[in-house]
Amino acid sequence: MEGKRSAAGRRAAGQGQRRALTRGLKFSRFTGKPGQMLEVLAPSGIKASRLLLVGLGKAEALDEKSLETLGAQIVGRLYTAGESAANIEIDVPKGARSRRPNWRRTWPSGRS
């Protein structure tokens, strides 16, 4: 969400991820604007190769269509980076026009 840190970002599974995200945010221009992305190489000790923070914009402008567009942008970014699979989690902020409080997907679909 624009100007705020996401709950998913704050809930990163371990201390290494939190440090990587905190450092990435400190030295970037990431503000949370819609579609803005911050890619951080994942610290050792986790299976992921990278962590990707994505701006949602203002809560009141976030709806089902914008979430769908955001998902496509995430997959496009990961695909061009050479990734073949991902777990995607979006915490939908209060005030959003989405019917779902959070959005979780695996890419490609059906992957466990």
Backbone as CSV, one residue per row, in Angstrom:
resi,resn,N_x,N_y,N_z,CA_x,CA_y,CA_z,C_x,C_y,C_z
1,MET,0.845,-1.153,0.000,0.000,0.000,0.000,0.899,1.227,0.000
2,GLU,0.512,2.204,-0.734,1.340,3.383,-0.904,1.633,4.051,0.427
3,GLY,2.934,4.257,0.688,3.359,4.947,1.906,3.399,4.096,3.153
4,LYS,3.014,2.822,3.071,3.000,1.948,4.253,3.675,0.638,3.933
5,ARG,4.113,-0.056,4.950,4.738,-1.363,4.795,3.650,-2.433,4.841
6,SER,3.767,-3.461,4.028,2.754,-4.506,3.995,2.920,-5.476,5.149
7,ALA,1.811,-6.066,5.549,1.850,-7.084,6.594,2.634,-8.298,6.126
8,ALA,2.482,-8.656,4.848,3.220,-9.809,4.314,4.716,-9.547,4.380
9,GLY,5.116,-8.336,4.048,6.532,-7.987,4.119,7.051,-8.051,5.539
10,ARG,6.248,-7.584,6.487,6.666,-7.605,7.892,6.665,-9.021,8.450
11,ARG,5.851,-9.903,7.880,5.749,-11.266,8.369,6.758,-12.204,7.735
12,ALA,7.698,-11.688,7.002,8.677,-12.558,6.341,9.139,-13.628,7.324
13,ALA,9.245,-14.851,6.837,9.399,-16.012,7.699,10.554,-15.954,8.688
14,GLY,11.645,-15.353,8.333,12.782,-15.391,9.236,13.496,-14.068,9.342
15,GLN,14.408,-14.019,10.280,15.176,-12.802,10.529,15.989,-12.395,9.302
16,GLY,16.524,-13.361,8.573,17.311,-13.056,7.380,16.484,-12.335,6.331
17,GLN,15.244,-12.789,6.119,14.374,-12.128,5.158,14.042,-10.715,5.617
18,ARG,13.755,-10.548,6.896,13.441,-9.211,7.417,14.611,-8.257,7.213
19,ARG,15.820,-8.741,7.506,17.002,-7.887,7.316,17.182,-7.528,5.842
20,ALA,16.998,-8.507,4.955,17.156,-8.254,3.525,16.125,-7.238,3.036
21,LEU,14.879,-7.393,3.472,13.833,-6.458,3.055,14.065,-5.069,3.642
22,THR,14.444,-5.009,4.904,14.707,-3.718,5.551,15.829,-2.982,4.840
23,ARG,16.899,-3.701,4.520,18.028,-3.086,3.815,17.612,-2.653,2.411
24,GLY,16.871,-3.501,1.725,16.396,-3.151,0.390,15.525,-1.904,0.404
25,LEU,14.637,-1.810,1.378,13.763,-0.631,1.487,14.563,0.621,1.819
26,LYS,15.559,0.471,2.674,16.366,1.613,3.108,17.113,2.253,1.934
27,PHE,17.606,1.431,1.017,18.433,1.938,-0.075,17.710,1.989,-1.418
28,SER,16.397,2.022,-1.383,15.638,2.076,-2.633,14.710,3.285,-2.633
29,ARG,14.027,3.441,-3.719,13.022,4.496,-3.840,11.615,3.905,-3.773
30,PHE,11.503,2.712,-3.238,10.212,2.040,-3.140,9.294,2.801,-2.192
31,THR,8.113,3.169,-2.691,7.139,3.896,-1.865,5.803,3.190,-1.789
32,GLY,5.617,2.115,-2.557,4.353,1.389,-2.536,3.368,1.833,-3.595
33,LYS,3.809,2.628,-4.554,2.907,3.058,-5.630,2.483,1.841,-6.443
34,PRO,1.321,1.901,-7.094,0.802,0.740,-7.830,1.800,0.189,-8.833
35,GLY,2.058,-1.107,-8.762,2.944,-1.784,-9.697,4.427,-1.596,-9.445
36,GLN,4.793,-0.729,-8.516,6.209,-0.523,-8.207,6.745,-1.803,-7.568
37,MET,7.930,-2.230,-7.965,8.487,-3.477,-7.445,9.887,-3.267,-6.888
38,LEU,10.155,-3.983,-5.820,11.484,-3.997,-5.215,11.905,-5.454,-5.112
39,GLU,12.949,-5.804,-5.836,13.452,-7.173,-5.849,14.713,-7.240,-4.997
40,VAL,14.726,-8.203,-4.081,15.859,-8.391,-3.178,16.294,-9.843,-3.282
41,LEU,17.579,-10.078,-3.468,18.070,-11.453,-3.471,17.827,-12.054,-2.098
42,ALA,17.312,-13.249,-2.080,16.983,-13.900,-0.813,18.244,-14.282,-0.061
43,PRO,18.215,-14.157,1.247,19.369,-14.571,2.042,19.524,-16.084,2.016
44,SER,20.706,-16.560,2.330,20.935,-18.004,2.357,20.068,-18.631,3.446
45,GLY,19.776,-19.885,3.264,19.000,-20.610,4.254,17.528,-20.735,3.923
46,ILE,17.073,-20.121,2.829,15.691,-20.309,2.403,15.685,-20.803,0.967
47,LYS,14.588,-21.440,0.566,14.510,-22.022,-0.770,14.364,-20.982,-1.870
48,ALA,13.763,-19.846,-1.563,13.515,-18.814,-2.578,14.833,-18.202,-3.046
49,SER,14.869,-17.794,-4.306,16.054,-17.123,-4.828,15.944,-15.609,-4.704
50,ARG,14.722,-15.116,-4.572,14.503,-13.676,-4.468,13.215,-13.383,-3.714
51,LEU,13.155,-12.194,-3.153,11.948,-11.681,-2.504,11.502,-10.488,-3.334
52,LEU,10.223,-10.384,-3.571,9.708,-9.308,-4.414,8.604,-8.580,-3.668
53,LEU,8.840,-7.307,-3.359,7.801,-6.463,-2.772,7.146,-5.694,-3.908
54,VAL,5.820,-5.611,-3.868,5.082,-4.966,-4.947,4.140,-3.927,-4.362
55,GLY,4.177,-2.725,-4.916,3.295,-1.658,-4.458,1.853,-1.892,-4.859
56,LEU,0.940,-1.619,-3.938,-0.484,-1.771,-4.201,-1.168,-0.442,-4.499
57,GLY,-0.516,0.663,-4.176,-1.147,1.963,-4.363,-2.064,2.293,-3.201
58,LYS,-2.972,3.204,-3.423,-3.906,3.623,-2.372,-4.986,2.562,-2.199
59,ALA,-5.311,2.259,-0.947,-6.259,1.190,-0.634,-7.592,1.374,-1.342
60,GLU,-8.124,2.581,-1.350,-9.452,2.808,-1.928,-9.489,2.604,-3.448
61,ALA,-8.343,2.567,-4.101,-8.285,2.340,-5.543,-8.064,0.867,-5.888
62,LEU,-7.869,0.025,-4.880,-7.558,-1.388,-5.107,-8.842,-2.204,-5.222
63,ASP,-9.049,-2.839,-6.375,-10.223,-3.667,-6.597,-9.796,-4.995,-7.231
64,GLU,-10.787,-5.832,-7.562,-10.490,-7.159,-8.124,-9.682,-7.054,-9.419
65,LYS,-10.027,-6.127,-10.278,-9.323,-5.973,-11.556,-7.866,-5.568,-11.329
66,SER,-7.632,-4.647,-10.396,-6.255,-4.232,-10.150,-5.438,-5.355,-9.518
67,LEU,-6.070,-6.210,-8.701,-5.359,-7.368,-8.143,-4.986,-8.358,-9.246
68,GLU,-5.896,-8.548,-10.184,-5.622,-9.448,-11.303,-4.465,-8.904,-12.153
69,THR,-4.481,-7.624,-12.420,-3.404,-6.987,-13.178,-2.081,-7.108,-12.431
70,LEU,-2.127,-6.881,-11.137,-0.936,-6.979,-10.305,-0.347,-8.392,-10.354
71,GLY,-1.207,-9.395,-10.264,-0.748,-10.784,-10.352,-0.042,-11.060,-11.667
72,ALA,-0.594,-10.542,-12.762,0.027,-10.724,-14.078,1.387,-10.024,-14.142
73,GLN,1.486,-8.835,-13.551,2.757,-8.114,-13.534,3.811,-8.875,-12.727
74,ILE,3.393,-9.462,-11.612,4.316,-10.234,-10.778,4.848,-11.435,-11.559
75,VAL,3.942,-12.186,-12.169,4.351,-13.368,-12.937,5.260,-12.949,-14.092
76,GLY,4.929,-11.868,-14.770,5.774,-11.378,-15.871,7.171,-11.029,-15.395
77,ARG,7.258,-10.359,-14.268,8.564,-9.974,-13.715,9.378,-11.213,-13.355
78,LEU,8.743,-12.163,-12.698,9.458,-13.378,-12.289,9.865,-14.219,-13.496
79,TYR,8.990,-14.291,-14.485,9.291,-15.062,-15.691,10.502,-14.482,-16.414
80,THR,10.544,-13.162,-16.576,11.682,-12.550,-17.268,12.963,-12.646,-16.453
81,ALA,12.825,-12.859,-15.135,14.006,-13.029,-14.285,14.495,-14.476,-14.293
82,GLY,13.786,-15.347,-15.028,14.216,-16.730,-15.138,13.597,-17.676,-14.127
83,GLU,12.643,-17.198,-13.362,11.982,-18.063,-12.380,10.948,-18.934,-13.078
84,SER,10.712,-20.119,-12.535,9.724,-21.011,-13.132,8.568,-21.312,-12.182
85,ALA,8.667,-20.859,-10.930,7.604,-21.106,-9.954,7.688,-20.059,-8.847
86,ALA,6.544,-19.800,-8.212,6.528,-18.821,-7.124,5.304,-19.025,-6.243
87,ASN,5.417,-18.624,-5.002,4.275,-18.480,-4.113,4.029,-16.989,-3.987
88,ILE,2.804,-16.578,-4.258,2.455,-15.154,-4.252,1.415,-14.913,-3.167
89,GLU,1.661,-13.919,-2.327,0.723,-13.563,-1.262,0.539,-12.057,-1.247
90,ILE,-0.718,-11.635,-1.307,-1.043,-10.212,-1.244,-2.007,-10.009,-0.081
91,ASP,-1.619,-9.178,0.875,-2.517,-8.795,1.952,-3.295,-7.576,1.487
92,VAL,-4.587,-7.755,1.271,-5.423,-6.669,0.792,-5.708,-5.725,1.963
93,PRO,-5.343,-4.440,1.841,-5.509,-3.503,2.958,-6.972,-3.145,3.222
94,LYS,-7.257,-2.745,4.445,-8.592,-2.259,4.782,-8.892,-1.048,3.927
95,GLY,-10.135,-0.940,3.500,-10.536,0.177,2.662,-10.494,-0.143,1.180
96,ALA,-9.927,-1.314,0.831,-9.867,-1.716,-0.578,-11.251,-2.156,-1.044
97,ARG,-11.487,-2.059,-2.333,-12.771,-2.462,-2.901,-12.765,-3.928,-3.332
98,SER,-11.898,-4.709,-2.766,-11.807,-6.136,-3.070,-12.688,-6.908,-2.107
99,ARG,-13.276,-7.986,-2.583,-14.120,-8.831,-1.740,-13.301,-9.798,-0.889
100,ARG,-12.024,-9.943,-1.205,-11.185,-10.906,-0.487,-10.188,-10.177,0.409
101,PRO,-10.030,-10.637,1.657,-9.082,-9.974,2.561,-7.626,-10.278,2.225
102,ASN,-7.364,-11.404,1.576,-6.008,-11.692,1.121,-6.074,-12.569,-0.109
103,TRP,-4.981,-12.597,-0.816,-4.926,-13.230,-2.124,-3.667,-14.064,-2.179
104,ARG,-3.835,-15.370,-2.338,-2.678,-16.272,-2.391,-2.772,-17.136,-3.631
105,ARG,-1.678,-17.270,-4.317,-1.620,-18.099,-5.523,-0.256,-18.760,-5.619
106,THR,-0.239,-19.881,-6.292,1.035,-20.476,-6.678,1.139,-20.318,-8.181
107,TRP,2.333,-20.145,-8.669,2.565,-20.041,-10.095,3.641,-21.040,-10.450
108,PRO,3.475,-21.913,-11.386,2.278,-22.065,-12.199,1.139,-22.658,-11.401
109,SER,-0.083,-22.473,-11.902,-1.280,-22.957,-11.203,-1.188,-24.457,-10.970
110,GLY,-1.679,-24.862,-9.821,-1.698,-26.280,-9.492,-0.443,-26.805,-8.861
111,ARG,0.591,-25.985,-8.776,1.842,-26.424,-8.142,1.611,-26.487,-6.644
112,SER,2.149,-27.496,-6.001,1.998,-27.626,-4.541,3.050,-26.878,-3.809
